[in-house]
Amino acid sequence: MKLNIILLVSILAFSLTCFSQSSEWTKEDRNNIYDDYLNALTKYKNITKDQKESVALCCLDEATKKYTKKDYQAKIEVEINRIQQAAISLCGKNIGVDLSETKKNEEEYTKSQVNKSSYIKDDFNGAWTFEAGVYNFYPDGEFKYVSPSHNNEARGKWYLDGKTLILEDTKTFLKWGSAKYQVVSVSSDEIVLLRGSVLCNLKKNK
């Protein structure tokens, strides 16, 4: 009888230990949540890597303290997204990181810097490098675009329509080099273009 009681207690203790381990946040769980928050913070281009890591760590702490592993895993995607956004907003405020700065700066830059006058083609002639590749604009109205994202180069015609730069790719099968930009500013060593909400800073090759 005594042996049966000891055996029963051992089984119960083992079961409770297993349950406790399965319901607690493990190192792997915490890493996954931290990575999820880092991914969610990639859209905030105005904050540094260190700031993103600090906000993600704060969000990780908020999530693991507020929810048990079981409760968190039972949430559906929409609930998780709302939890993430609330935590990011809270942690951003607590740490002093302005998460609205990117949109604000882009809007202010666009309003203050877009030149309302027309541009001349001579201002564009030459080779210009930016984060997505290299543009070559030729006086005869031809252009060449080399991008690390594509094995072949794009070629075609380029036009200026007031403050709009139009590129018509006539070489590649998928016409991936075709584009339409709003010209923000032009100087002897830099052209700033706007495509959608993305600013492209083209630097003149020496």
N, C-alpha and C positions, 0 to 999 in steps of 0.2 A: 504494500500500500504506500509506504514511504517512498519507495523507488518510483512508483507511478506519479506521485505528487511532484517529485523532483523533475521527472521527465516532462510533465505537463508545464511546469514553471519555465523550464528551459526552452520548450517549444514556443511558449507565449512570449518570452523575452526575445527570442530570435525573430519572431514574427513582427514584434513591435519595432525592433531595430531595422528590419528590412523596410517596413512601412515608413519609418522616420527617414531613412536614407533616400527612399524614392520620392518623398514629399518635400525634401529640402532642396534648396538651390545648390547645385553642384558647380564646380569650377567651369565645366563645359557649358552649363546653362548660362552662367554669368557672362562668359565669353561671347556666347551667341547673342544675348541681349545687348551687350556692349557694341558688337558689330552691327546689329540692326540699327542702333541709334547713330552710329557713325555714318552708315549709309543714308539715313534720313537727313543727316546734316550736310550732305554733299551739295545740296541746292543753295546753301548759303555761301556764296562765293566771297563775301566780304570778310569772313572770319578766318583766322589762321588755323593751322593744323593743331597747335597746342590748345587753342580755344575750343575747337571741335572735340578734342579728347577730354577736356575738362567738363564740357557740357554733357558728353556721353557718359562719363563716370558719374556725374551728378544724377543723370536720368536712371542709370543702372541702380544706384543706391535707392532712389525713389521707388522704382518698380519692385525691387526685391524686399523692401521694407513694408510697402503698402499691400502687396499681394503675396499669397502663398504660391508655391509652384503650381499646385493643383488648380487654384482659382485662375491664375494667369493663363495656363494652358487651355482652360475651358473657354476663354474669350474667343469670339469670332474676329475676322480680319478687321472689320469696321471698328469694333471696340478697341482692338490693339492700336489702330491708327490714331484714334482719338486720345487714347492714353499716351501715346508717343508725343503727339503734338502738344498736349497739355503739359507733359513733363519737360519738353524742350523749351516751351515758353516760360515756365516757372524757373527752370535752371538758368536759362539765358538771363532773366531778370536778376536772379540771386547772384550770378557771377559777374554781371555787368556787361554782357555781350549783346550788342544791338543786332538782332536777327532781321530787322526790317531795313537795314542800311543799304543792302544791295539794290533793292527795287527803288528806293528813294534816290540813291545816287544816280542810277541809270536814267530815271525820269528827269532829274534836275539837269544832268549832263546833256541829255537830248534837247531839253527845252532851251538851255542857255547856249549850247554850242552849234546847233544846226544852222548853217548859213542859208538864208532864204534866196540868195542870188544864184545865178548859174555858174558853172565851172567850164574851163576850156580844156580841150584834150591834151594840149601841150603839158599841162600840169601833171598828167598821169604817165607820160612816157617814161619807160625804164623798167627796172626790175625792183619788185617790192616783196619783202618777206614778212610773214606773220605766223601765228601759231599753227595755222592749218596748211601752210605750204608757201609757195612762191608764185607771184603773178608777174608776167612780163607783158607790158602794154607797148605796142608798136605804133609809130606815127601813121601807118597805112590803115589803121583800124583793126588790125589783127591782135589777138592775145594768146598767150600760152599760160597754162596753169599746171604746176607740178605739185602734187600732194603726197605725203607719206602714207595716206590712207588708200591710195590707188597705185597700181603697178604701171599704168600707162598715163601719159600726160593728156590734158584736155587742150584743144585748140579751137579757135573760132573767131567771131567778130565781137567787138565791144563798142558800145554807144553811150553817149551822154544825153540825157533828156532832162534839162534843167539841173536839179540836184539828185537825179537818179542815174546810177550806173547800171547798165544792162549788159550781161554777158550771154552770148549765144554759142554754146558748144556745138560745133559741126563735125567733130572728129570721133568722139567716143560713142559707142553703141547706145549706152544708157543716158547720154547727154548729161553726165554728172557734173560737168563743169559749168553748166548754165546757171545763172543766178541773177538776182536783182537786188541791188543795195541802195540804201539812202546814203548820200554823201554828207557826212557830218562836218568835216573840215579837211582842207588840203594845204600842205606847206611843202617846202622844198625837200624835206626829209621825212615827212610822215603824212599818210592818208588815213583818216578815220572813217570807217564805214559802219552802217547799221543795217543788220539783216534780222528782221523780226525784233527781238529784244536783245540780240547779241551784238556787242560792239567788237569790231575787228580793227586792230591797229597795225597798219602796214608801214614798215620802215624801209626807207630807200636804201638799196644796196649801193655801196661805194665802189 
